[in-house]
Amino acid sequence: MPFRSQNLLPREQMIELVRLATLAPSEHNTQPWKFSIHGNEVRIFPDFTRRLPIIDPDDHGLYIGLGCALENLLVAARNHGLEAHVEYFPTGEPDECLLVHLDRGKESRDADAFKAIPLRQTTRCSFGERDIPKGDLRRLEAANCFENIHFRLFTEPREILGVMEFVKEASRVQFRNPVFVEELLAWIRFNAKEVSDHQDGLAAPALGLSCTPRWLGKIIMKALATSEKKARMAEKLIRTSSELILFTVEKNDRHHWVDLGRSFERVALTATTLNIKMAHMNMPCEVPQVRRDLQKHLGMDEEQPLLLLRIGYGPDMPRSPRRPVQNVLVG
Ligand SMILES: Cc1cc2nc3c(=O)[nH]c(=O)nc-3n(C[C@H](O)[C@H](O)[C@H](O)COP(=O)(O)O)c2cc1C
């Protein structure tokens, strides 16, 4: 149904909503999005110049990132007292986009989620021993509000160690592949100058690494990133995590990937409000053969496992950079 606004919203307000959208997570922090603002409409476009052909050849990770950005925008809009109507990939548009129509509406604020937008982060360090209360786990589960997205929680050590073997196997496959390592290195920002030049990518401090010149960082990463060391590191990190969360989709298409991103972002914002940290252990979702083996292990048929995370309690980490909003606005 068309959604027509009588009231033009201030452009500064629209720009602020886009800024909050850009604080969303994205694979390798590629920030694979562009935005346009026309009247009360925001369009979110995929930026395929920022795709990751090796780790994400079908772009599902890219569309998950777009879904995360969309969800931030919607949470922020609600907190500004705005109503939103969203269209996924409308056919009348010249360019592929997610179209958000905004208008002044009923108050339906979600202040906790809104406050969590700038605080949420990916926390890659070891987590503490403390268990997450069952009530908080239920709140994370309830944050997934899409019927076509499944949220699976692994709490039993036997289940977690079972899934861990697939993480280790996929890590070995990935880090044995020099092209995978080159793609990863291309997105690592080894020092403050690289961060300030690019304002994207994986900043050394956010990875828990010291800053170095690029040539030295590459040597260290290559020494650390042998397949067996990476598998052992993944095992150590999972063993400090109290639970694993797996997001799966019923169908492997861009609509489901965006929904998964939205669902993941809602869960991540809820976790932030509960002071629960999360980090990705996606490797078995990224290597096709291992993904098939994981599906079989979990008794899945068509359902695709696409995002795996570990959760627990840990310290705040240095933040990842973002490009300024002016750099992602087009049109
Ligand atoms: C689809 C997707 C896949 C991701 N995969 C990984 C991953 O395999 N390993 C990892 O450490 N972080 C992963 N991340 C987290 C991003 O690297 C992170 O969001 C980005 O660096 C920005 O940092 P922030 O989340 O702290 O804002 C992923 C994020 C998304 C959305």
The ligand as an SDF file (V2000), in Angstrom:
LIG
                    3D

 31 33  0  0  0  0  0  0  0  0999 V2000
   27.5370  -11.0440    8.0350 C   0  0  0  0  0  0  0  0  0  0  0  0
   28.6360  -10.7540    9.0050 C   0  0  0  0  0  0  0  0  0  0  0  0
   29.6940  -11.6460    9.1360 C   0  0  0  0  0  0  0  0  0  0  0  0
   30.7250  -11.3910   10.0380 C   0  0  0  0  0  0  0  0  0  0  0  0
   31.7320  -12.3120   10.1650 N   0  0  0  0  0  0  0  0  0  0  0  0
   32.6950  -12.1180   11.0890 C   0  0  0  0  0  0  0  0  0  0  0  0
   33.7010  -13.1100   11.3010 C   0  0  0  0  0  0  0  0  0  0  0  0
   33.7120  -14.1590   10.6550 O   0  0  0  0  0  0  0  0  0  0  0  0
   34.6610  -12.8710   12.2410 N   0  0  0  0  0  0  0  0  0  0  0  0
   34.6690  -11.7190   12.9810 C   0  0  0  0  0  0  0  0  0  0  0  0
   35.5450  -11.5500   13.8400 O   0  0  0  0  0  0  0  0  0  0  0  0
   33.7120  -10.7670   12.8150 N   0  0  0  0  0  0  0  0  0  0  0  0
   32.7360  -10.9480   11.8970 C   0  0  0  0  0  0  0  0  0  0  0  0
   31.7530  -10.0100   11.7280 N   0  0  0  0  0  0  0  0  0  0  0  0
   31.7860   -8.7960   12.5410 C   0  0  0  0  0  0  0  0  0  0  0  0
   32.3790   -7.6360   11.7680 C   0  0  0  0  0  0  0  0  0  0  0  0
   33.7460   -7.8370   11.5140 O   0  0  0  0  0  0  0  0  0  0  0  0
   32.1200   -6.3460   12.5470 C   0  0  0  0  0  0  0  0  0  0  0  0
   30.7510   -6.1070   12.5580 O   0  0  0  0  0  0  0  0  0  0  0  0
   32.8280   -5.1510   11.9360 C   0  0  0  0  0  0  0  0  0  0  0  0
   34.2190   -5.2920   12.0190 O   0  0  0  0  0  0  0  0  0  0  0  0
   32.4320   -3.8330   12.6380 C   0  0  0  0  0  0  0  0  0  0  0  0
   32.7370   -3.8930   14.0070 O   0  0  0  0  0  0  0  0  0  0  0  0
   31.6250   -3.7270   15.1310 P   0  0  0  0  0  0  0  0  0  0  0  0
   30.6500   -4.8660   14.9830 O   0  0  0  0  0  0  0  0  0  0  0  0
   32.3820   -3.7890   16.4200 O   0  0  0  0  0  0  0  0  0  0  0  0
   30.9440   -2.4070   14.9160 O   0  0  0  0  0  0  0  0  0  0  0  0
   30.7060  -10.2160   10.8310 C   0  0  0  0  0  0  0  0  0  0  0  0
   29.6440   -9.3110   10.6940 C   0  0  0  0  0  0  0  0  0  0  0  0
   28.6150   -9.5770    9.7950 C   0  0  0  0  0  0  0  0  0  0  0  0
   27.4690   -8.6040    9.6650 C   0  0  0  0  0  0  0  0  0  0  0  0
  1  2  1  0
  2  3  1  0
  2 30  2  0
  3  4  2  0
  4  5  1  0
  4 28  1  0
  5  6  2  0
  6  7  1  0
  6 13  1  0
  7  8  2  0
  7  9  1  0
  9 10  1  0
 10 11  2  0
 10 12  1  0
 12 13  2  0
 13 14  1  0
 14 15  1  0
 14 28  1  0
 15 16  1  0
 16 17  1  0
 16 18  1  0
 18 19  1  0
 18 20  1  0
 20 21  1  0
 20 22  1  0
 22 23  1  0
 23 24  1  0
 24 25  2  0
 24 26  1  0
 24 27  1  0
 28 29  2  0
 29 30  1  0
 30 31  1  0
M  END
$$$$
